[in-house]
Amino acid sequence: MLETLDVMINAVPYLVGGMGVTVAAVIGGMVLGLVIGVPLAVAQVYGPAPLGWLAGIYVWFFRGVPILVLLFLFYFGLFNMIGLNISALAATTLVLGLASGAYQSQIFRGSILSLSQGQFRAASAVGMSDGQAIRAIILPQALRLSLPGWSNEYSIILKDSALAFVLGTQEIMARTHFVASRTYEHLALYAVAALLYFLLTWAGIKGLRAFERRVAMRGYGHA
């Protein structure tokens, strides 16, 4: 028991160091997913049929293939084929962002469709172009309404990031596996890893919920 406790105490600083790598991958993936997801949602709701069709193919592909397969497909397959030499962390962030973009697009798409179409027609009536109406009226509301779903997406990406250890990304799971395979204290060390992931999930969702309340629109959502 004392030996297990000693291993845990010595390993905690090393495992906590992986939290920064995990947070970097998750935040990068969330931001990239936002950049990809918004245009995809707009294309599916307002775009011409061919553009909506292409956006739909993207969404179906990245929602239909497991993250683990995508990590191998891109890092060992596509990136090698095109000669793109990037770090495991960069590859992890890119794959998480590409996949998250597909999921986020459906969050934003649902928020856009929940808005009254009368707002779009009113914007056209006062001389605004479709693009201006989308940028100035539709998207500001849709992005606010998407925050609950975005909070859920954060927790999903955070858990998916644990699979990045297969690429050698030095995040929480990779460091835990490294120490556990040498000390054989698997239960104690993976329990510490679970606690670290729980803390990141709790802190992230707590922050996003606070931001949601800050930017909430009167008349939308719950009290």
Buried (B, 14 or more C-beta within 10 A) or exposed (E): EEEBEEBBEEBBEEBBEBBEBBBBBBBBBBEBBBEBBBBBBBBBBBBEEEBBEBBBEBBEEBEEEEBEEBBBBBBEEEBEEEEEEEEBBBBBBBBBBBBBBBBBBBBBBBBBEEBEEEEBEEBEEEEBEEEEBBEEBBBEBBBBBBBBBBBBBBBBBBBBBBBBBBBBBBBBBBBBBBBBEEBEBEEBBBEBBEEBBEEBBEEBBEEBEEBBEEEBEEEEEEE
